[in-house]
Amino acid sequence: MKRYYLIKIAIFLSFFLSLTLGQNKKEIQIIKFLESRYSANIDSVSLFLDNNFIYYHSPYVGLGITTEVTNLGIMIKAVSPFIKATNMLNKGDVILQVNDYKLSNNNSEDYFIRKTKGAAGDSLKLIFSRNGESMSTLVFLTKQQLQQRTDKFIEDIKSYGNRWFDYELSIIDIFSKKNRFVIHYSWEGSLVEKGPNYSFRAIEIIKTSRKSNKIVSIEATWTEKQFIDQFN
């Protein structure tokens, strides 16, 4: 049994040394940024970001609208610039019917979510209410990719960090070429003390400025919504 623990410690030390000694200074800075990001250290995060920073969320196929369920029906909270429809939807519109299905029962949200998943080019006929007037439109599923500038990116970091009781961040792998970095990491956390754990793995492509070494862009290659759906 003692030998087992010695082997386990040796493996851990070997992994730790290979991880630290195998990284160059720029890669270490990227890891420090990631640690600041998930600990919601806003001041530190800001120092890492270039003035022209953009965060590219993972692309997905969808309608391009954000909704919430109300007593009136499914209300549109935001509309993507990538939305494709015969009659443009607006914030505040209330969706009343999808194809021939009226959204008036307890299963309406589940039905709407199922129907908004599919292949690019698929279409849905929506009947919606705007200022008391009933209207209709044909909406197509298209590729969506949310982009965030520094202010919105930091706002989300603060909101995200305040939500969790504790977390653990693990760097699985990182490699770089000039001013581009690919980092693979895992995250695990709980919302309350001794609560259930939620986790995800992510791969992100990070580009830095050659002049200032600050982060110009981050491109996510995973769908954050799949993670958030675990506890929403």
Buried (B, 14 or more C-beta within 10 A) or exposed (E): EEEEEEEEEEEEEEEEEEBEEEBEEBBEBBBEBBEBBBBBBBEBBEEBBBEEBBBBBBBBBBBBBEBEEEEEBBBBEEBBEBBBBEEEBEEEBBBBBBEEEEBEEEEBBEBBEEBBEBEEEBBBEBBBBBEEEEBEBEBBBBEBEBEBEBEEBBEEBEEBBEEBEEBEBEBEEBEBEEBEBBBBBEBBBBEEEEEEEBEBEBBBBBBBBEEEEBBBBBBBEBBBEEBEEEEE
